[in-house]
Amino acid sequence: MVLLVAMVLVLTGCEKWLDVKPKTQVDADLLYQRESGYKDVLTGAYVNMSSTDMYGRELTFGFVDVVGNVYPNSSGNYNYIRNFDFTSIRQVEAKVAGMWSRTYNTLSNLNNLIARLRTAGPDMFQADNYNVILGESLGLRAYLHFDMLRLFAPSFKANAAASSIPYVSVYGYNPSAIGTVAAVLDSVLADLKASAELLQLSDPIKTGRVITASIDNGYLLNRNFHMNYFAVKATMARVYLYKSDLVNAASCADEVINSAKFSWIKQDAIANLNEAQRDRSFTPEQVLVLDVPKIADNLIDAESTLFFTSPYINSLYSFANDWRKLYLWSPELGASPNRYCIKLQQPENIPDNLGRRMPLIRLPELYLISAEAAFDTDVEKARVRINDLRKNRGFDVLIPAGTTAATLRNELLLEYRREFIGEGVMFYYYKRLDADKMEGGATTFTKQKYVIPIPVDETQFR
């Protein structure tokens, strides 16, 4: 009899226990009962992206620029990375693992957000907010997967059928299957197209709807700090170019250019005698940018080991009046030959509208994509596009008519190298082309080094 009573008590207790949700689930359910909760989760994705593991350092001016041979000189942990040695010291292994795990953690949160949005429907949301939040989330999911693919898998040109990375589109604990390079790119484009369809109808940067600080507390202001419609189209241009679809790459790039939503920086804005007032990151050109509150600290941690010299700078910027040469470099100090690119530096008293910015996509890249896509079909368009960039960087002498496509390709590479220091672009440029070498550094290179090894913990325990 005692045993029977005990069993009844245990079973009753189990039923009650099974009826109780874990605290995290309860918190999540409460979070998603109101629109502000969805906004908070999306904001959290951008906060994650601004971390040092992601675009606050390693996926931009840190790891990705180091393996792209952007810096001719390095020391400390970054010297191992520059030599493609990712296993000799724990700190470098941690950088690789951090980029992977933080990105996939962000993707997990985005997948949960997307699933909740689709369950909730638009009724609880103000105006266009449902479409905007869902569109941004899908766009970010594609953007982050694309960068993981570009780091940790062979390029499309090298081997489209190669095993690559998991494209995670479902929230949960079960591992997602690893797809081929081509299959992951298809998933990236599917999400980007779905994102563009939503944002085309709802994003103020596309629709022209006027947003003020009093409308929904200004939630839809400053759209270039979010995965806006044109950032989605710019990402599509990158993806199409990566898979050698030149027609669609040009179409997407030209749409961003022709929108006139982004403009070239003026010389006065970057030549300001007041150091704090210089627009070093070229804000009018920013199609997508992150707010990185600790960017000054992140730069200090990296710059002491990543540097340039005057001979290298003079060789790269061969035209004397190039604004990028005149205004974006630290002076030589004393006996030290080391100089630093200061486009991301944060002088004391830098105004809010210029500070804490990490550009992810800028207008010049769209011009260069448009140019590259035209090399085989419209050499004149390619020449004009490259000259458009040069005219807005202080060049008096432009590329003349009749220049061959082969020469233009060399000029295009030079403009990439001059323009995107500190922005995590060059490694992906070389890898996309399956180039035999990367310019600018002394590192011995083989094409196998284009594929960063997936972290050991992921391959062993996934």
C-alpha positions as CSV (number, residue, x, y, z in Angstrom):
1,M,0.0,0.0,0.0
2,V,2.8,2.4,0.9
3,L,4.5,1.6,-2.5
4,L,1.3,2.4,-4.4
5,V,0.9,5.7,-2.6
6,A,4.4,6.6,-3.4
7,M,4.0,5.8,-7.1
8,V,0.9,7.9,-7.3
9,L,2.7,10.8,-5.7
10,V,5.6,10.4,-8.1
11,L,3.4,10.2,-11.2
12,T,1.3,13.2,-10.0
13,G,4.5,15.2,-9.4
14,C,5.8,14.3,-12.9
15,E,2.6,15.5,-14.5
16,K,2.8,18.8,-12.7
17,W,6.5,19.1,-13.6
18,L,5.9,18.4,-17.3
19,D,3.2,21.1,-17.3
20,V,5.8,23.7,-16.2
21,K,7.8,25.4,-19.1
22,P,11.4,26.2,-18.5
23,K,12.0,29.8,-17.4
24,T,13.7,30.7,-20.7
25,Q,10.7,29.5,-22.6
26,V,8.4,31.5,-20.4
27,D,10.5,34.6,-20.9
28,A,10.5,34.1,-24.6
29,D,6.8,33.7,-24.8
30,L,6.3,36.9,-22.9
31,L,8.8,38.7,-25.1
32,Y,6.9,37.8,-28.2
33,Q,3.5,38.9,-26.9
34,R,4.1,42.5,-28.1
35,E,5.7,44.2,-31.0
36,S,8.5,45.7,-28.9
37,G,9.8,42.2,-28.1
38,Y,10.3,41.4,-31.8
39,K,12.1,44.7,-32.2
40,D,14.3,43.9,-29.2
41,V,15.3,40.5,-30.7
42,L,16.2,42.0,-34.0
43,T,18.2,44.7,-32.3
44,G,20.0,41.9,-30.4
45,A,21.1,40.4,-33.8
46,Y,22.7,43.7,-34.7
47,V,24.4,44.0,-31.3
48,N,25.8,40.5,-31.8
49,M,27.1,41.5,-35.2
50,S,28.9,44.4,-33.7
51,S,30.9,42.2,-31.3
52,T,34.7,41.6,-31.8
53,D,34.0,38.0,-32.9
54,M,32.0,39.4,-35.9
55,Y,32.0,42.7,-37.7
56,G,33.3,44.7,-34.7
57,R,36.7,43.4,-35.6
58,E,37.4,39.9,-36.9
59,L,35.0,39.8,-39.9
60,T,36.2,43.2,-41.0
61,F,39.6,44.9,-40.2
62,G,40.8,41.9,-38.1
63,F,41.0,38.3,-39.2
64,V,39.4,38.7,-42.6
65,D,41.7,41.6,-43.7
66,V,44.7,39.8,-42.3
67,V,44.1,36.6,-44.3
68,G,43.4,38.9,-47.3
69,N,47.0,40.3,-47.2
70,V,45.7,43.8,-46.7
71,Y,48.4,44.5,-44.1
72,P,52.0,44.3,-45.3
73,N,53.2,44.0,-41.7
74,S,51.8,42.2,-38.7
75,S,52.9,40.8,-35.3
76,G,51.5,38.9,-32.4
77,N,48.5,36.6,-32.9
78,Y,47.7,38.2,-36.3
79,N,51.1,37.1,-37.6
80,Y,50.0,33.5,-37.3
81,I,46.8,34.3,-39.1
82,R,48.7,36.1,-41.8
83,N,50.6,32.9,-42.4
84,F,47.4,30.8,-42.4
85,D,48.5,29.0,-39.2
86,F,45.2,28.6,-37.3
87,T,46.2,25.8,-34.9
88,S,49.5,26.6,-33.3
89,I,48.2,28.8,-30.6
90,R,45.0,28.8,-28.6
91,Q,44.3,32.5,-29.2
92,V,44.1,32.0,-33.0
93,E,41.9,28.9,-32.6
94,A,39.6,31.0,-30.4
95,K,39.3,33.7,-33.0
96,V,38.2,31.1,-35.6
97,A,35.8,29.4,-33.2
98,G,34.4,32.8,-32.1
99,M,33.6,33.9,-35.7
100,W,31.8,30.6,-36.3
101,S,29.9,30.3,-33.0
102,R,28.9,33.9,-32.6
103,T,27.5,34.0,-36.2
104,Y,25.6,30.8,-35.8
105,N,24.3,31.9,-32.4
106,T,23.0,35.0,-34.2
107,L,21.5,32.9,-36.9
108,S,19.7,30.8,-34.3
109,N,18.1,33.8,-32.7
110,L,17.1,35.1,-36.2
111,N,15.5,31.7,-37.0
112,N,13.5,31.8,-33.8
113,L,12.4,35.4,-34.6
114,I,11.4,34.4,-38.1
115,A,9.4,31.4,-36.9
116,R,7.6,33.5,-34.3
117,L,6.8,36.3,-36.8
118,R,5.2,33.8,-39.2
119,T,3.2,32.3,-36.3
120,A,2.1,35.7,-35.0
121,G,1.1,37.3,-38.3
122,P,0.9,41.1,-38.9
123,D,-2.1,42.0,-36.8
124,M,-0.1,43.0,-33.7
125,F,2.3,45.3,-35.6
126,Q,2.0,48.9,-36.4
127,A,1.9,50.1,-40.1
128,D,4.6,48.3,-42.1
129,N,6.7,47.0,-39.1
130,Y,5.8,43.3,-39.6
131,N,7.1,43.3,-43.2
132,V,10.1,45.3,-42.3
133,I,11.1,43.1,-39.3
134,L,10.6,39.9,-41.2
135,G,12.3,41.3,-44.3
136,E,15.3,42.4,-42.3
137,S,15.5,39.1,-40.5
138,L,15.5,37.1,-43.8
139,G,18.1,39.4,-45.3
140,L,20.4,39.1,-42.3
141,R,20.0,35.3,-42.3
142,A,21.2,35.3,-45.9
143,Y,24.0,37.9,-45.3
144,L,25.5,35.9,-42.4
145,H,25.4,32.6,-44.1
146,F,27.0,34.1,-47.2
147,D,30.0,35.3,-45.2
148,M,30.3,32.0,-43.4
149,L,30.3,30.3,-46.9
150,R,32.9,32.7,-48.2
151,L,35.2,32.0,-45.2
152,F,34.8,28.3,-44.5
153,A,34.1,26.7,-47.9
154,P,35.6,26.5,-51.4
155,S,34.6,29.3,-53.8
156,F,31.9,28.7,-56.3
157,K,34.5,29.1,-59.1
158,A,36.9,26.6,-57.5
159,N,34.3,23.9,-56.8
160,A,30.6,24.6,-56.8
161,A,29.8,21.0,-55.8
162,A,32.1,20.9,-52.8
163,S,30.7,20.3,-49.3
164,S,30.5,23.6,-47.5
165,I,28.5,24.8,-44.5
166,P,25.1,24.1,-42.9
167,Y,22.4,26.6,-44.0
168,V,20.4,26.8,-40.8
169,S,16.8,27.9,-41.4
170,V,15.0,26.1,-38.5
171,Y,15.3,27.1,-34.9
172,G,16.2,24.1,-32.7
173,Y,19.0,21.9,-31.4
174,N,19.2,19.3,-34.2
175,P,22.2,19.8,-36.5
176,S,21.4,21.0,-40.0
177,A,22.8,19.1,-43.0
178,I,25.9,20.5,-44.7
179,G,25.1,21.6,-48.2
180,T,27.2,22.1,-51.3
181,V,28.5,25.5,-52.2
182,A,25.9,25.8,-55.0
183,A,23.0,24.7,-52.7
184,V,24.0,27.2,-50.0
185,L,24.1,30.0,-52.5
186,D,20.7,29.0,-53.7
187,S,19.4,29.2,-50.2
188,V,21.1,32.6,-49.7
189,L,19.4,34.0,-52.8
190,A,16.0,32.5,-51.9
191,D,16.1,34.4,-48.5
192,L,17.4,37.6,-50.2
193,K,14.6,37.5,-52.8
194,A,11.9,36.9,-50.1
195,S,13.5,39.8,-48.1
196,A,13.4,42.1,-51.1
197,E,9.8,41.4,-51.8
198,L,8.8,42.3,-48.3
199,L,11.0,45.4,-48.0
200,Q,10.1,46.7,-51.5
201,L,6.5,47.3,-50.3
202,S,7.3,48.5,-46.8
203,D,10.8,49.9,-46.3
204,P,10.7,53.7,-46.2
205,I,14.0,54.0,-48.0
206,K,12.3,52.3,-51.0
207,T,8.7,53.5,-50.7
208,G,9.6,57.1,-49.9
209,R,7.3,57.2,-46.8
210,V,8.4,60.1,-44.6
211,I,9.5,58.9,-41.1
212,T,10.0,61.3,-38.2
213,A,11.2,60.8,-34.7
214,S,7.6,61.0,-33.5
215,I,6.4,58.1,-35.7
216,D,6.7,54.9,-33.7
217,N,9.5,56.6,-31.7
218,G,11.5,56.9,-35.0
219,Y,11.8,53.2,-35.4
220,L,12.2,53.3,-39.1
221,L,14.7,56.2,-39.2
222,N,18.3,55.7,-40.3
223,R,17.6,52.7,-42.5
224,N,21.3,52.2,-43.5
225,F,21.9,50.9,-39.9
226,H,19.5,48.1,-40.8
227,M,19.3,45.5,-43.5
228,N,17.3,47.9,-45.7
229,Y,15.9,47.2,-49.2
230,F,19.0,48.5,-51.0
231,A,21.4,46.7,-48.7
232,V,19.5,43.5,-49.7
233,K,20.0,44.3,-53.4
234,A,23.6,45.1,-52.8
235,T,24.1,41.8,-51.1
236,M,22.4,40.1,-54.0
237,A,24.9,41.8,-56.3
238,R,27.7,40.3,-54.3
239,V,26.2,36.9,-54.4
240,Y,25.5,36.9,-58.1
241,L,29.0,38.1,-58.8
242,Y,30.3,35.3,-56.5
243,K,28.6,32.7,-58.7
244,S,29.6,34.4,-62.0
245,D,26.0,35.5,-62.8
246,L,27.1,38.8,-64.3
247,V,23.7,39.8,-65.7
248,N,22.0,39.7,-62.4
249,A,25.0,41.1,-60.5
250,A,24.9,44.2,-62.8
251,S,21.2,44.5,-62.5
252,C,21.3,44.6,-58.7
253,A,24.3,46.8,-58.5
254,D,22.9,49.3,-61.0
255,E,19.6,49.4,-59.1
256,V,21.4,50.6,-55.9
257,I,23.5,53.1,-57.9
258,N,20.5,54.5,-59.8
259,S,18.3,54.8,-56.7
260,A,20.3,58.0,-55.8
261,K,19.7,57.1,-52.1
262,F,23.5,57.2,-51.5
263,S,26.0,59.8,-52.7
264,W,29.7,60.3,-53.0
265,I,31.6,61.9,-50.2
266,K,32.8,65.5,-50.8
267,Q,36.4,66.4,-50.3
268,D,35.5,69.1,-47.7
269,A,33.9,66.5,-45.5
270,I,37.2,64.5,-45.2
271,A,39.6,67.3,-45.4
272,N,38.3,69.2,-42.3
273,L,41.1,70.7,-40.3
274,N,39.2,69.7,-37.1
275,E,40.2,66.0,-36.7
276,A,37.0,65.1,-34.9
277,Q,34.9,66.6,-37.7
278,R,36.4,64.5,-40.5
279,D,34.0,62.1,-42.1
280,R,36.6,59.3,-42.2
281,S,34.2,56.4,-42.9
282,F,32.5,58.3,-45.8
283,T,29.0,58.2,-44.3
284,P,27.0,59.3,-47.4
285,E,28.3,56.2,-49.2
286,Q,27.2,53.7,-46.6
287,V,24.5,51.4,-47.9
288,L,24.7,49.2,-44.7
289,V,26.6,50.1,-41.6
290,L,26.8,48.9,-38.0
291,D,26.8,50.9,-34.8
292,V,29.8,49.5,-32.9
293,P,29.9,51.2,-29.5
294,K,33.4,49.8,-28.6
295,I,35.0,50.3,-32.0
296,A,37.7,52.6,-30.5
297,D,38.8,49.8,-28.0
298,N,38.6,47.2,-30.8
299,L,40.9,49.2,-33.0
300,I,43.4,49.8,-30.2
301,D,43.6,46.0,-29.6
302,A,44.3,45.3,-33.3
303,E,46.2,48.2,-34.6
304,S,49.3,47.7,-32.5
305,T,49.9,44.5,-34.5
306,L,48.6,45.6,-37.9
307,F,50.5,48.4,-39.7
308,F,51.8,49.9,-42.9
309,T,54.8,51.9,-43.9
310,S,55.2,55.1,-46.1
311,P,56.8,53.3,-49.0
312,Y,54.0,50.8,-49.2
313,I,51.3,53.5,-49.0
314,N,53.1,55.6,-51.7
315,S,53.3,52.6,-53.9
316,L,49.6,51.7,-53.5
317,Y,48.3,55.3,-53.9
318,S,50.4,56.3,-56.9
319,F,48.3,59.4,-57.6
320,A,49.4,62.2,-55.4
321,N,46.0,63.9,-54.9
322,D,44.1,60.7,-54.0
323,W,42.0,61.8,-51.1
324,R,42.4,58.3,-49.5
325,K,46.1,58.9,-49.4
326,L,45.9,62.5,-48.2
327,Y,43.4,62.1,-45.4
328,L,43.1,58.5,-44.2
329,W,46.6,57.8,-42.8
330,S,48.4,58.6,-39.6
331,P,51.6,60.5,-39.8
332,E,55.0,59.0,-39.1
333,L,55.9,59.5,-35.5
334,G,59.5,59.9,-34.4
335,A,61.7,57.0,-35.4
336,S,58.9,54.5,-35.9
337,P,58.1,53.7,-39.5
338,N,54.6,52.4,-38.7
339,R,51.5,54.1,-40.0
340,Y,47.9,53.2,-39.6
341,C,44.8,53.6,-41.7
342,I,42.6,56.0,-39.7
343,K,39.3,55.7,-41.5
344,L,37.7,53.9,-38.5
345,Q,39.5,55.8,-35.7
346,Q,37.5,57.7,-33.1
347,P,39.1,61.1,-32.2
348,E,38.0,62.6,-29.0
349,N,34.7,64.6,-29.4
350,I,33.8,62.9,-32.7
351,P,30.2,63.8,-33.3
352,D,27.5,61.1,-33.0
353,N,26.6,61.2,-36.7
354,L,30.2,60.2,-37.6
355,G,31.3,58.0,-34.7
356,R,31.1,54.3,-33.9
357,R,30.4,53.3,-37.6
358,M,31.6,50.1,-39.2
359,P,30.7,50.1,-42.9
360,L,29.6,46.7,-44.3
361,I,28.6,47.8,-47.8
362,R,29.4,51.1,-49.5
363,L,28.5,52.7,-52.8
364,P,32.0,52.3,-54.4
365,E,31.7,48.5,-54.3
366,L,28.5,48.7,-56.3
367,Y,30.3,50.7,-59.0
368,L,33.1,48.2,-59.1
369,I,30.7,45.2,-59.3
370,S,28.9,47.0,-62.1
371,A,32.2,47.6,-63.9
372,E,33.4,44.0,-63.5
373,A,30.1,42.6,-64.7
374,A,30.5,44.7,-67.9
375,F,34.1,43.7,-68.9
376,D,33.0,41.1,-71.4
377,T,30.0,42.9,-72.9
378,D,30.5,46.6,-72.5
379,V,34.0,47.8,-71.9
380,E,33.1,51.4,-72.1
381,K,30.6,51.0,-69.3
382,A,33.3,49.3,-67.2
383,R,35.7,52.2,-67.9
384,V,33.1,54.8,-66.9
385,R,32.2,53.1,-63.7
386,I,35.8,52.9,-62.6
387,N,36.4,56.5,-63.6
388,D,33.2,57.5,-61.6
389,L,35.0,56.2,-58.5
390,R,38.3,57.9,-59.3
391,K,36.6,61.3,-60.0
392,N,35.2,61.1,-56.5
393,R,38.6,60.4,-55.0
394,G,40.5,63.4,-56.4
395,F,42.0,61.9,-59.6
396,D,42.8,64.5,-62.3
397,V,43.9,61.9,-64.8
398,L,41.3,59.3,-65.7
399,I,41.4,56.0,-67.6
400,P,41.2,56.9,-71.3
401,A,38.7,55.6,-73.9
402,G,39.9,52.6,-75.8
403,T,41.5,50.9,-72.7
404,T,41.4,47.2,-73.0
405,A,39.4,45.0,-70.6
406,A,42.6,43.3,-69.4
407,T,44.0,46.7,-68.4
408,L,40.7,47.7,-66.7
409,R,40.8,44.5,-64.6
410,N,44.2,45.5,-63.3
411,E,42.8,49.0,-62.5
412,L,39.8,47.5,-60.8
413,L,42.0,45.4,-58.5
414,L,44.0,48.5,-57.6
415,E,40.8,50.4,-56.7
416,Y,39.6,47.5,-54.5
417,R,42.9,47.5,-52.6
418,R,42.9,51.3,-52.2
419,E,39.3,51.6,-51.2
420,F,38.4,48.9,-48.8
421,I,41.2,48.7,-46.2
422,G,39.7,47.8,-42.9
423,E,36.4,46.6,-44.3
424,G,36.9,42.9,-44.8
425,V,36.5,42.9,-48.6
426,M,39.8,41.8,-50.2
427,F,40.0,38.2,-49.1
428,Y,36.6,37.6,-50.6
429,Y,37.7,39.4,-53.8
430,Y,40.7,37.1,-54.4
431,K,38.8,34.0,-53.4
432,R,35.8,34.7,-55.7
433,L,38.3,34.9,-58.6
434,D,40.2,31.8,-57.4
435,A,43.3,34.0,-57.9
436,D,46.7,32.5,-58.0
437,K,48.0,35.0,-55.5
438,M,47.0,37.9,-53.2
439,E,48.7,41.2,-53.7
440,G,50.4,43.3,-51.0
441,G,51.9,40.8,-48.7
442,A,54.9,38.5,-48.5
443,T,53.1,35.4,-47.4
444,T,53.7,32.2,-49.4
445,F,50.3,31.3,-50.8
446,T,48.5,28.3,-52.3
447,K,44.8,28.2,-53.2
448,Q,44.1,25.7,-50.5
449,K,44.5,28.5,-48.0
450,Y,41.3,30.2,-49.3
451,V,39.3,27.7,-47.2
452,I,39.5,28.5,-43.5
453,P,39.1,25.2,-41.5
454,I,35.8,24.9,-39.7
455,P,36.4,24.8,-35.9
456,V,37.3,21.4,-34.5
457,D,34.5,21.4,-32.0
458,E,31.9,21.9,-34.7
459,T,33.2,19.0,-36.9
460,Q,33.6,16.7,-33.9
461,F,30.4,17.3,-32.0
462,R,27.9,18.7,-34.5
